[in-house]
Amino acid sequence: MAFDTIPTHDWDANTTWQLISALTHNVLRQFQAATTATERKNSRKRTYRWVFESLRTFRYEVLNLPAKLARPAGRTELRIAASKNTQERILTILDTLPEAA
């Protein structure tokens, strides 16, 4: 759900929903630009510089992963059940986050 739906019949709630949707969009775009988005050359038709994923794709591939907390040798560890490509992508994000901040 984004701008194409109205979640409630209350004006204040809808306004808040719209602001949160816009904020989420901007935060995700900035996060992707700082970590995983690839650059492309500008042209007459394509004036945007980055290749972004949709929120749905990003959420499906990176955020909604099965995981469990384990305690091997008394140390808490998060184990993520993901493919090799997804694991490499997560490691790339974790490596570039300190530079982005």
Stockholm file with secondary structure:
# STOCKHOLM 1.0

chainA/1-101         MAFDTIPTHDWDANTTWQLISALTHNVLRQFQAATTATERKNSRKRTYRWVFESLRTFRYEVLNLPAKLARPAGRTELRIAASKNTQERILTILDTLPEAA
#=GR chainA/1-101 SS CCTTCCCCSCHHHHHHHHHHHHHHHHHHHHHHHHHTCEECCCCSSCCCCEECCCHHHHIIIIISCCEEEECGGGCCEEEECCCHHHHHHHHHHHHHHHHHC
#=GC SS_cons         CCTTCCCCSCHHHHHHHHHHHHHHHHHHHHHHHHHTCEECCCCSSCCCCEECCCHHHHIIIIISCCEEEECGGGCCEEEECCCHHHHHHHHHHHHHHHHHC
//
